[in-house]
């Protein structure tokens, strides 16, 4: 137990190097600006589509940094407990391959694809020289941390969208896009003369490390692991049209957590049985694609919830609007205005023209299993400040697409079942 406490202290002493060493600070600043650029793009789309302005990109970036620091500490602990050494992962190859894959599609900027490709290349052709088990373990841990961040932060500030469902109808939904700077501590193995080791060390348990080092240690030398600060970035992109965003991210986080656990298990098995390394290498990209496919299939096959019904369903509300003041939220259906039945958006506008003073709205929300309630506003309406679900004359909308590998596997599976 004492060694783990020392480990925690050493992690918290090492992380601040990211802000005190100029080299790390430059990389950290670059990642911070990349994340800020992504949030700036998200805000621009929201404003262009709905005139929606809430907060600023810098506020979102700073909030994501807070979550990223939490994720970084979690990643550091798991990396060290498993014993993943960056000297075995070929981290430079991973970054370069991920950047090249991004040129084909932005979502391929992911270590699950790059790590799988590099590992398969090494197993088939012997280049580049990497430790497949270490790479797969690295990918698994990063996705495990991503699953945790998705669960606690993925649903916040979800963007309203109009999307064409597989049924052919244009329905409402939400786009969840989050990006996290992830400063963490990793290990680097260094071979030293036994007589040259003269610094404070932490005695780890006998079972450590779970991943055996691949470096050949000459006689009279020892391999020493040094903590090394690293900065990375994680991203999450998903849509919710069959449930509220908070429900959707819970499912997505669970799927990604299962993927991460299986991949980590395969990495540890491959570390003992090298013949099974190809299984882990192939599972990394294909399993990730299947996670994406599972989420999209659920959205395509299940019934959308943000559709036109009797009354006016609220997709989202504008900040500082009468709707927000009254406590209206996603999934609420406005059924009456001052006791008058509202059949649809057109009648809602009719009842609120000319200026309506001190209105009382009757609202129900079946998504939240709430009974009918009344909300009131002191002042003039319109504008009420809601984004309603779309009607079928809506001309601007998104279209859902499946993952590349998942689409191919899906077609093969259908042929096999015939």
MITI-304089 format. One record per residue (C-alpha): residue number from 1; residue in one letter; x, y, z. Coordinates in nm, 2 decimals. Example, Ala and Ser with C-alpha at 12.3 -4.5 7.8 and 13.67 -1.06 7.14 Angstrom:
BEGIN
{site 1 A {1.23 -0.45 0.78}};
{site 2 S {1.37 -0.11 0.71}};
This chain:
BEGIN
{site 1 X {0.00 0.00 0.00}};
{site 2 X {0.29 0.24 0.08}};
{site 3 X {0.43 0.19 -0.27}};
{site 4 X {0.10 0.30 -0.43}};
{site 5 X {0.09 0.61 -0.21}};
{site 6 X {0.44 0.69 -0.32}};
{site 7 X {0.33 0.63 -0.68}};
{site 8 X {0.05 0.88 -0.65}};
{site 9 X {0.29 1.15 -0.51}};
{site 10 X {0.54 1.09 -0.79}};
{site 11 X {0.26 1.12 -1.06}};
{site 12 X {0.15 1.46 -0.91}};
{site 13 X {0.51 1.58 -0.90}};
{site 14 X {0.58 1.48 -1.26}};
{site 15 X {0.26 1.63 -1.42}};
{site 16 X {0.35 1.99 -1.35}};
{site 17 X {0.66 1.95 -1.58}};
{site 18 X {0.41 2.01 -1.86}};
{site 19 X {0.38 2.37 -1.75}};
{site 20 X {0.74 2.44 -1.64}};
{site 21 X {0.94 2.28 -1.92}};
{site 22 X {0.93 2.49 -2.23}};
{site 23 X {0.92 2.19 -2.47}};
{site 24 X {0.62 2.04 -2.30}};
{site 25 X {0.46 2.38 -2.27}};
{site 26 X {0.48 2.43 -2.64}};
{site 27 X {0.32 2.09 -2.71}};
{site 28 X {0.05 2.16 -2.45}};
{site 29 X {-0.02 2.50 -2.61}};
{site 30 X {-0.05 2.34 -2.95}};
{site 31 X {-0.30 2.07 -2.83}};
{site 32 X {-0.49 2.34 -2.64}};
{site 33 X {-0.53 2.55 -2.95}};
{site 34 X {-0.63 2.24 -3.16}};
{site 35 X {-0.91 2.17 -2.91}};
{site 36 X {-1.01 2.53 -2.90}};
{site 37 X {-1.03 2.53 -3.28}};
{site 38 X {-1.27 2.23 -3.27}};
{site 39 X {-1.50 2.40 -3.02}};
{site 40 X {-1.48 2.72 -3.23}};
{site 41 X {-1.61 2.52 -3.53}};
{site 42 X {-1.89 2.36 -3.32}};
{site 43 X {-2.00 2.71 -3.20}};
{site 44 X {-1.99 2.84 -3.56}};
{site 45 X {-2.22 2.55 -3.68}};
{site 46 X {-2.47 2.61 -3.40}};
{site 47 X {-2.49 2.98 -3.48}};
{site 48 X {-2.52 2.92 -3.85}};
{site 49 X {-2.79 2.65 -3.82}};
{site 50 X {-3.01 2.79 -3.54}};
{site 51 X {-2.86 3.13 -3.43}};
{site 52 X {-2.77 2.95 -3.11}};
{site 53 X {-2.51 3.12 -2.89}};
{site 54 X {-2.42 2.98 -2.56}};
{site 55 X {-2.09 3.04 -2.39}};
{site 56 X {-1.77 3.08 -2.58}};
{site 57 X {-1.52 2.83 -2.73}};
{site 58 X {-1.26 2.93 -2.47}};
{site 59 X {-1.51 2.84 -2.19}};
{site 60 X {-1.57 2.50 -2.34}};
{site 61 X {-1.20 2.45 -2.39}};
{site 62 X {-1.11 2.54 -2.03}};
{site 63 X {-1.39 2.31 -1.90}};
{site 64 X {-1.27 2.02 -2.12}};
{site 65 X {-0.92 2.08 -1.98}};
{site 66 X {-1.05 2.03 -1.63}};
{site 67 X {-1.20 1.70 -1.74}};
{site 68 X {-0.88 1.62 -1.93}};
{site 69 X {-0.67 1.66 -1.62}};
{site 70 X {-0.89 1.42 -1.43}};
{site 71 X {-0.86 1.17 -1.72}};
{site 72 X {-0.49 1.22 -1.74}};
{site 73 X {-0.44 1.12 -1.37}};
{site 74 X {-0.66 0.81 -1.43}};
{site 75 X {-0.46 0.73 -1.75}};
{site 76 X {-0.13 0.77 -1.56}};
{site 77 X {-0.23 0.53 -1.28}};
{site 78 X {-0.35 0.26 -1.53}};
{site 79 X {-0.04 0.30 -1.76}};
{site 80 X {0.19 0.26 -1.46}};
{site 81 X {0.01 -0.03 -1.30}};
{site 82 X {0.00 -0.22 -1.63}};
{site 83 X {0.36 -0.13 -1.69}};
{site 84 X {0.33 0.01 -2.04}};
{site 85 X {0.66 0.16 -2.16}};
{site 86 X {0.66 0.42 -2.43}};
{site 87 X {0.99 0.28 -2.55}};
{site 88 X {0.80 -0.04 -2.67}};
{site 89 X {0.50 0.13 -2.82}};
{site 90 X {0.66 0.32 -3.11}};
{site 91 X {0.46 0.63 -3.01}};
{site 92 X {0.61 0.83 -3.30}};
{site 93 X {0.49 0.57 -3.55}};
{site 94 X {0.15 0.59 -3.40}};
{site 95 X {0.12 0.96 -3.43}};
{site 96 X {0.25 0.97 -3.79}};
{site 97 X {0.02 0.69 -3.90}};
{site 98 X {-0.28 0.85 -3.73}};
{site 99 X {-0.21 1.18 -3.91}};
{site 100 X {-0.18 1.01 -4.25}};
{site 101 X {-0.51 0.82 -4.19}};
{site 102 X {-0.67 1.15 -4.09}};
{site 103 X {-0.62 1.26 -4.45}};
{site 104 X {-0.86 0.99 -4.56}};
{site 105 X {-1.12 1.08 -4.29}};
{site 106 X {-1.10 1.30 -3.98}};
{site 107 X {-1.24 1.03 -3.75}};
{site 108 X {-0.94 0.80 -3.84}};
{site 109 X {-0.73 1.02 -3.62}};
{site 110 X {-0.75 0.75 -3.36}};
{site 111 X {-0.48 0.52 -3.22}};
{site 112 X {-0.71 0.21 -3.26}};
{site 113 X {-0.67 0.23 -3.64}};
{site 114 X {-0.31 0.35 -3.64}};
{site 115 X {-0.21 0.09 -3.38}};
{site 116 X {-0.38 -0.19 -3.56}};
{site 117 X {-0.22 -0.10 -3.89}};
{site 118 X {0.13 -0.07 -3.75}};
{site 119 X {0.09 -0.40 -3.55}};
{site 120 X {-0.03 -0.59 -3.86}};
{site 121 X {0.26 -0.44 -4.06}};
{site 122 X {0.51 -0.56 -3.80}};
{site 123 X {0.36 -0.91 -3.77}};
{site 124 X {0.35 -0.96 -4.15}};
{site 125 X {0.66 -0.77 -4.27}};
{site 126 X {0.87 -0.71 -3.96}};
{site 127 X {0.86 -0.33 -3.98}};
{site 128 X {0.84 -0.10 -3.80}};
{site 129 X {0.99 -0.28 -3.50}};
{site 130 X {0.74 -0.25 -3.22}};
{site 131 X {0.59 -0.44 -2.93}};
{site 132 X {0.24 -0.53 -3.04}};
{site 133 X {0.12 -0.61 -2.69}};
{site 134 X {0.24 -0.27 -2.56}};
{site 135 X {0.07 -0.08 -2.85}};
{site 136 X {-0.26 -0.26 -2.80}};
{site 137 X {-0.24 -0.20 -2.42}};
{site 138 X {-0.17 0.17 -2.49}};
{site 139 X {-0.48 0.19 -2.72}};
{site 140 X {-0.69 0.01 -2.47}};
{site 141 X {-0.61 0.24 -2.18}};
{site 142 X {-0.66 0.55 -2.38}};
{site 143 X {-1.01 0.43 -2.49}};
{site 144 X {-1.09 0.33 -2.13}};
{site 145 X {-1.02 0.68 -2.02}};
{site 146 X {-1.22 0.81 -2.31}};
{site 147 X {-1.52 0.60 -2.20}};
{site 148 X {-1.50 0.75 -1.85}};
{site 149 X {-1.49 1.11 -2.00}};
{site 150 X {-1.78 1.03 -2.23}};
{site 151 X {-1.99 0.91 -1.94}};
{site 152 X {-1.93 1.22 -1.72}};
{site 153 X {-1.90 1.49 -1.99}};
{site 154 X {-2.01 1.36 -2.33}};
{site 155 X {-2.37 1.49 -2.31}};
{site 156 X {-2.30 1.84 -2.19}};
{site 157 X {-2.39 2.12 -2.44}};
{site 158 X {-2.51 1.87 -2.70}};
{site 159 X {-2.59 2.06 -3.03}};
{site 160 X {-2.95 2.03 -3.17}};
{site 161 X {-2.96 1.89 -3.52}};
{site 162 X {-3.21 1.79 -3.79}};
{site 163 X {-3.13 1.45 -3.94}};
{site 164 X {-3.29 1.22 -4.19}};
{site 165 X {-3.38 0.89 -4.03}};
{site 166 X {-3.36 0.55 -4.20}};
{site 167 X {-3.74 0.57 -4.21}};
{site 168 X {-3.71 0.86 -4.45}};
{site 169 X {-3.85 1.12 -4.20}};
{site 170 X {-3.66 1.43 -4.10}};
{site 171 X {-3.64 1.42 -3.72}};
{site 172 X {-3.47 1.61 -3.44}};
{site 173 X {-3.17 1.50 -3.25}};
{site 174 X {-2.85 1.60 -3.09}};
{site 175 X {-2.48 1.60 -3.19}};
{site 176 X {-2.24 1.53 -2.91}};
{site 177 X {-1.89 1.66 -2.98}};
{site 178 X {-1.63 1.68 -2.70}};
{site 179 X {-1.25 1.72 -2.71}};
{site 180 X {-1.02 1.68 -2.42}};
{site 181 X {-0.65 1.77 -2.38}};
{site 182 X {-0.50 1.48 -2.19}};
{site 183 X {-0.18 1.54 -2.00}};
{site 184 X {-0.06 1.21 -1.84}};
{site 185 X {0.25 1.04 -1.71}};
{site 186 X {0.39 0.73 -1.89}};
{site 187 X {0.69 0.51 -1.84}};
{site 188 X {1.02 0.50 -2.03}};
{site 189 X {1.25 0.21 -1.98}};
{site 190 X {1.62 0.29 -1.94}};
{site 191 X {1.90 0.03 -1.91}};
{site 192 X {2.16 0.13 -1.65}};
{site 193 X {2.46 -0.03 -1.48}};
{site 194 X {2.37 -0.18 -1.14}};
{site 195 X {2.64 0.03 -0.98}};
{site 196 X {2.50 0.35 -1.15}};
{site 197 X {2.16 0.34 -0.99}};
{site 198 X {2.16 0.60 -0.72}};
{site 199 X {1.83 0.77 -0.68}};
{site 200 X {1.50 0.73 -0.50}};
{site 201 X {1.31 0.43 -0.62}};
{site 202 X {0.97 0.28 -0.56}};
{site 203 X {0.95 -0.10 -0.49}};
{site 204 X {0.66 -0.23 -0.69}};
{site 205 X {0.48 -0.56 -0.62}};
{site 206 X {0.61 -0.89 -0.74}};
{site 207 X {0.34 -0.92 -1.01}};
{site 208 X {0.45 -0.59 -1.17}};
{site 209 X {0.47 -0.52 -1.46}};
{site 210 X {0.18 -0.70 -1.62}};
{site 211 X {0.35 -0.64 -1.96}};
{site 212 X {0.69 -0.79 -1.97}};
{site 213 X {0.97 -0.56 -2.12}};
{site 214 X {1.10 -0.67 -2.46}};
{site 215 X {1.43 -0.50 -2.41}};
{site 216 X {1.73 -0.73 -2.37}};
{site 217 X {1.91 -0.64 -2.05}};
{site 218 X {2.29 -0.71 -2.06}};
{site 219 X {2.45 -0.88 -1.76}};
{site 220 X {2.54 -0.64 -1.49}};
{site 221 X {2.27 -0.39 -1.60}};
{site 222 X {1.91 -0.33 -1.49}};
{site 223 X {1.61 -0.18 -1.66}};
{site 224 X {1.48 0.13 -1.47}};
{site 225 X {1.15 0.29 -1.55}};
{site 226 X {1.13 0.67 -1.54}};
{site 227 X {0.81 0.87 -1.54}};
{site 228 X {0.77 1.09 -1.84}};
{site 229 X {0.50 1.35 -1.90}};
{site 230 X {0.31 1.32 -2.22}};
{site 231 X {0.03 1.53 -2.37}};
{site 232 X {-0.24 1.38 -2.60}};
{site 233 X {-0.59 1.47 -2.71}};
{site 234 X {-0.91 1.26 -2.70}};
{site 235 X {-1.23 1.33 -2.89}};
{site 236 X {-1.59 1.21 -2.89}};
{site 237 X {-1.84 1.25 -3.17}};
{site 238 X {-2.19 1.09 -3.17}};
{site 239 X {-2.56 1.16 -3.23}};
{site 240 X {-2.87 1.09 -3.03}};
{site 241 X {-3.21 1.07 -3.20}};
{site 242 X {-3.37 0.77 -3.02}};
{site 243 X {-3.30 0.90 -2.67}};
{site 244 X {-3.18 1.20 -2.47}};
{site 245 X {-2.81 1.27 -2.49}};
{site 246 X {-2.74 1.16 -2.13}};
{site 247 X {-2.89 0.82 -2.20}};
{site 248 X {-2.70 0.79 -2.53}};
{site 249 X {-2.36 0.87 -2.38}};
{site 250 X {-2.42 0.61 -2.11}};
{site 251 X {-2.47 0.34 -2.37}};
{site 252 X {-2.18 0.46 -2.58}};
{site 253 X {-1.95 0.47 -2.28}};
{site 254 X {-2.05 0.12 -2.18}};
{site 255 X {-1.98 -0.01 -2.54}};
{site 256 X {-1.64 0.16 -2.55}};
{site 257 X {-1.55 0.03 -2.20}};
{site 258 X {-1.62 -0.33 -2.31}};
{site 259 X {-1.41 -0.28 -2.62}};
{site 260 X {-1.12 -0.14 -2.41}};
{site 261 X {-1.14 -0.42 -2.16}};
{site 262 X {-1.14 -0.69 -2.43}};
{site 263 X {-0.85 -0.52 -2.61}};
{site 264 X {-0.65 -0.49 -2.29}};
{site 265 X {-0.72 -0.86 -2.22}};
{site 266 X {-0.60 -0.96 -2.57}};
{site 267 X {-0.29 -0.75 -2.52}};
{site 268 X {-0.20 -0.92 -2.20}};
{site 269 X {-0.27 -1.26 -2.35}};
{site 270 X {-0.06 -1.18 -2.66}};
{site 271 X {0.23 -1.08 -2.42}};
{site 272 X {0.23 -1.44 -2.30}};
{site 273 X {0.13 -1.61 -2.63}};
{site 274 X {0.29 -1.43 -2.92}};
{site 275 X {0.09 -1.62 -3.18}};
{site 276 X {-0.22 -1.45 -3.06}};
{site 277 X {-0.08 -1.10 -3.12}};
{site 278 X {-0.25 -1.09 -3.47}};
{site 279 X {-0.59 -1.13 -3.29}};
{site 280 X {-0.53 -0.82 -3.08}};
{site 281 X {-0.39 -0.63 -3.38}};
{site 282 X {-0.70 -0.70 -3.59}};
{site 283 X {-0.95 -0.65 -3.31}};
{site 284 X {-0.82 -0.29 -3.25}};
{site 285 X {-0.96 -0.13 -3.57}};
{site 286 X {-1.24 -0.38 -3.64}};
{site 287 X {-1.37 -0.37 -3.28}};
{site 288 X {-1.37 0.00 -3.28}};
{site 289 X {-1.56 0.01 -3.60}};
{site 290 X {-1.81 -0.23 -3.46}};
{site 291 X {-1.86 -0.01 -3.16}};
{site 292 X {-1.94 0.28 -3.40}};
{site 293 X {-2.16 0.05 -3.61}};
{site 294 X {-2.35 -0.07 -3.30}};
{site 295 X {-2.43 0.29 -3.19}};
{site 296 X {-2.54 0.41 -3.54}};
{site 297 X {-2.75 0.09 -3.60}};
{site 298 X {-2.93 0.16 -3.28}};
{site 299 X {-3.01 0.51 -3.39}};
{site 300 X {-3.12 0.39 -3.74}};
{site 301 X {-3.34 0.10 -3.63}};
{site 302 X {-3.50 0.22 -3.32}};
{site 303 X {-3.79 0.48 -3.32}};
{site 304 X {-3.67 0.84 -3.30}};
{site 305 X {-3.81 1.03 -3.01}};
{site 306 X {-3.79 1.39 -3.13}};
{site 307 X {-4.07 1.38 -3.39}};
{site 308 X {-4.38 1.58 -3.45}};
{site 309 X {-4.67 1.49 -3.23}};
{site 310 X {-4.99 1.65 -3.09}};
{site 311 X {-4.86 1.98 -2.96}};
{site 312 X {-4.51 2.12 -3.00}};
{site 313 X {-4.21 1.92 -2.89}};
{site 314 X {-3.91 2.12 -2.77}};
{site 315 X {-3.58 2.00 -2.91}};
{site 316 X {-3.37 2.27 -2.73}};
{site 317 X {-3.40 2.61 -2.58}};
{site 318 X {-3.21 2.93 -2.63}};
{site 319 X {-3.00 3.06 -2.33}};
{site 320 X {-3.16 3.35 -2.14}};
{site 321 X {-3.49 3.31 -2.32}};
{site 322 X {-3.84 3.29 -2.18}};
{site 323 X {-3.83 2.92 -2.24}};
{site 324 X {-3.53 2.88 -2.02}};
{site 325 X {-3.68 3.10 -1.76}};
{site 326 X {-3.99 2.88 -1.75}};
{site 327 X {-3.78 2.57 -1.72}};
{site 328 X {-3.86 2.42 -2.06}};
{site 329 X {-3.61 2.16 -2.17}};
{site 330 X {-3.56 1.89 -2.44}};
{site 331 X {-3.85 1.65 -2.47}};
{site 332 X {-4.11 1.89 -2.33}};
{site 333 X {-4.43 1.90 -2.54}};
{site 334 X {-4.63 2.22 -2.52}};
{site 335 X {-5.00 2.11 -2.54}};
{site 336 X {-5.19 2.42 -2.42}};
{site 337 X {-5.13 2.80 -2.41}};
{site 338 X {-5.36 2.97 -2.16}};
{site 339 X {-5.59 2.67 -2.17}};
{site 340 X {-5.62 2.66 -2.55}};
{site 341 X {-5.51 2.33 -2.72}};
{site 342 X {-5.20 2.37 -2.94}};
{site 343 X {-5.20 2.12 -3.23}};
{site 344 X {-4.87 2.21 -3.38}};
{site 345 X {-4.60 2.48 -3.44}};
{site 346 X {-4.83 2.69 -3.66}};
{site 347 X {-5.10 2.72 -3.40}};
{site 348 X {-4.84 2.79 -3.13}};
{site 349 X {-4.72 3.09 -3.33}};
{site 350 X {-5.09 3.19 -3.39}};
{site 351 X {-5.16 3.19 -3.01}};
{site 352 X {-4.86 3.40 -2.94}};
{site 353 X {-4.93 3.67 -3.19}};
{site 354 X {-4.96 3.96 -3.12}};
{site 355 X {-4.75 4.00 -2.80}};
{site 356 X {-4.88 3.76 -2.54}};
{site 357 X {-4.85 3.88 -2.18}};
{site 358 X {-4.80 3.66 -1.88}};
{site 359 X {-4.87 3.33 -2.06}};
{site 360 X {-4.94 3.00 -1.89}};
{site 361 X {-4.82 2.69 -2.08}};
{site 362 X {-4.93 2.33 -2.02}};
{site 363 X {-4.64 2.09 -2.07}};
{site 364 X {-4.58 1.72 -2.06}};
{site 365 X {-4.27 1.51 -2.10}};
{site 366 X {-4.30 1.14 -2.16}};
{site 367 X {-3.93 1.10 -2.22}};
{site 368 X {-3.86 1.19 -1.86}};
{site 369 X {-4.18 1.00 -1.74}};
{site 370 X {-4.32 1.32 -1.59}};
{site 371 X {-4.68 1.41 -1.54}};
{site 372 X {-4.84 1.71 -1.70}};
{site 373 X {-4.73 2.04 -1.55}};
{site 374 X {-4.79 2.42 -1.60}};
{site 375 X {-4.52 2.68 -1.64}};
{site 376 X {-4.57 3.05 -1.65}};
{site 377 X {-4.37 3.36 -1.76}};
{site 378 X {-4.40 3.71 -1.64}};
{site 379 X {-4.37 3.94 -1.94}};
{site 380 X {-4.42 3.94 -2.31}};
{site 381 X {-4.40 3.66 -2.56}};
{site 382 X {-4.30 3.60 -2.84}};
{site 383 X {-4.02 3.51 -2.89}};
{site 384 X {-4.05 3.21 -2.67}};
{site 385 X {-3.70 3.09 -2.74}};
{site 386 X {-3.74 2.72 -2.84}};
{site 387 X {-3.60 2.51 -3.12}};
{site 388 X {-3.89 2.28 -3.21}};
{site 389 X {-3.86 1.94 -3.37}};
{site 390 X {-3.86 1.97 -3.75}};
{site 391 X {-4.16 1.92 -3.98}};
{site 392 X {-4.14 1.71 -4.29}};
{site 393 X {-4.09 2.02 -4.51}};
{site 394 X {-3.76 2.09 -4.34}};
{site 395 X {-3.50 2.13 -4.62}};
{site 396 X {-3.17 2.14 -4.43}};
{site 397 X {-3.07 1.83 -4.24}};
{site 398 X {-2.79 1.58 -4.18}};
{site 399 X {-2.76 1.22 -4.31}};
{site 400 X {-2.63 0.93 -4.11}};
{site 401 X {-2.35 0.72 -4.24}};
{site 402 X {-2.21 0.39 -4.10}};
{site 403 X {-1.85 0.32 -4.03}};
{site 404 X {-1.64 0.20 -4.32}};
{site 405 X {-1.52 -0.14 -4.19}};
{site 406 X {-1.86 -0.20 -4.02}};
{site 407 X {-2.04 -0.14 -4.34}};
{site 408 X {-1.83 -0.40 -4.52}};
{site 409 X {-1.86 -0.65 -4.23}};
{site 410 X {-2.24 -0.58 -4.22}};
{site 411 X {-2.28 -0.67 -4.59}};
{site 412 X {-2.07 -0.99 -4.55}};
{site 413 X {-2.28 -1.09 -4.25}};
{site 414 X {-2.60 -1.04 -4.44}};
{site 415 X {-2.47 -1.26 -4.73}};
{site 416 X {-2.36 -1.54 -4.48}};
{site 417 X {-2.71 -1.54 -4.33}};
{site 418 X {-2.88 -1.59 -4.66}};
